[in-house]
Amino acid sequence: MKRIEQLQPLSKEHHLSLVLAQKAIKVSAGGKEDAIARLCQEIVNEYPDVWQVHFQIEEESIFQLINHRAKSSDNDTQQKKENKRVKQYSFVSNYSRNI
């Protein structure tokens, strides 16, 4: 599927997240704690450079479009953004504390 040029980086990152999810499933199924810990550390290390930027771009562009088109659902959109931030922060901070 051809995507507009502006969305290609986000689309590529979505693909990377699916690959990462598949890797997490395989590592988890393997049950090796050291492999699980390495993958978690990899995610934590990549988060600031890859995923945090990705989520910020989504919030600044996609959520802005949603807000613009559906002003009546502004509270829902704000709540979704806040829930997303809490989940991201919770994962990174919880894992970092357990290292």
N, C-alpha and C positions, 0 to 999 in steps of 0.2 A: 504494500500500500504506500503510495506516495504521500508524504506529509509536507506541509508548508515548511519552508526553511527555518523559520523562527521556532518551530516546535521540534525540530530534529534532535537537538541536544537533550531535551526532556524525554523524548521518545526513546533515545538510546539509553538514557539512565533508567527508564522504566524497564527496558529489556535487561539491563544489568541487575536491577533489583529482582527480577524473576529468576535470573541465573543464580543470584545469591540465595534466594529462597530455596531453590532446588538443591544447592550445595548444603544449605543448613539442614534440610530434610535428610540428605544422605549422611552428613556428619552425625546428626542426632541419632539416626537409625543405627549407626555403627557403634554407638554407646561408649566410645573412647573419650574419657574426660579431657585428656590433653588435647585432642583434636577439636573438641567442642570449645575449650578455652582459647585455643589459637584462633579459631574462627570468630569468636566473640571479640577477641582483641583486635583482629583485622577490621571488624565492623566499627569498633570504637575508634580505631586509628583513622579510618577513612571518613568517618562521619563529618568532621569539620570541613574537609576539602571537597567532598563529593556530595554527601546527602544533605548536609545542612544548607549548602548553597542551592541544591535542587529544591528543597522544601521552601526556601525563602523565595525563589523565583516563582514557584507555584502560588504562594500566598500573595505575592505582589502583582501577579498577572492574572492567573486564572480566577482566584477569589475576587479580584477586583471586577472582573467581567461578570461574575455571578452576582456580586453586589449591585453592579450597575443595572443589570437586567431584572433583578428581582429585589428591589429595595424593601419590599414587605418581609422578605426572609432574612433581613440583615442580622437579626439576633441568632438565627440558626447558623448562618455562615460564621459569625463570630465565635459561636460555641464550637463549631467544627474545627476552626483554626486553633482555639484554645485546647481542645481535646487532643489534637494532633501534636501540639507543642508539649503538652504534659506527657504523652506517651513517649515522645522522642527523648525528652529530658530524663524521664524515669528510667528508660532502658540504659542510656549512657551513664547516668549517675549511679544507678544500682550496680551496673557491671564494674564501673571504675572503683567503687568502694570494695568490691569483692576480689579485687586483684591482689 
